[in-house]
């Protein structure tokens, strides 16, 4: 899905709107070639909130099938200052652009529940960065080392 100033474009199949799948993938899965793009009005989260500004924003939850960074780019978290921001993540590791946007707005990662990452106001300190390293990256590195060690062990035992 691509967003312009006031319109959003997404591939559609007949009347079914498909936002996250590419045209080639849709054609391969469906066997149909009559996939076309339509343009629909789109608004930023800021524009929606500005229509009837709330006195307070407690929670913002963003689940837009892979377009979370685009939503964050159209949302001034420093202005609305929600107590919690929940972002759906369907990747093994956090998306660096999303983390950067949230850190820049003064939010830090708190926890993950299911596929949702929770962020709260906070400063990005050395201790915080260490916590992210331990939570996300060290297990991945350890899994890679364990996998490599297993492959080396297996190849060694097969030769003897």
Secondary structure, 3 states (H helix, E strand, C coil): CEECCCEEEEEEECCEECCCCCHHHHHHHHCCCCEEEEEEECCCHHHHHHHCCCCCCCEEEECCCCCHHHHHHCCCHHHHCCCEEEEECCCCCCCHHHHHHHHHCCEEEEEEECCEEEEEECCCCHHHHHHHHHHHHHHHHHHHHHHHHHHHHHHHHHHC
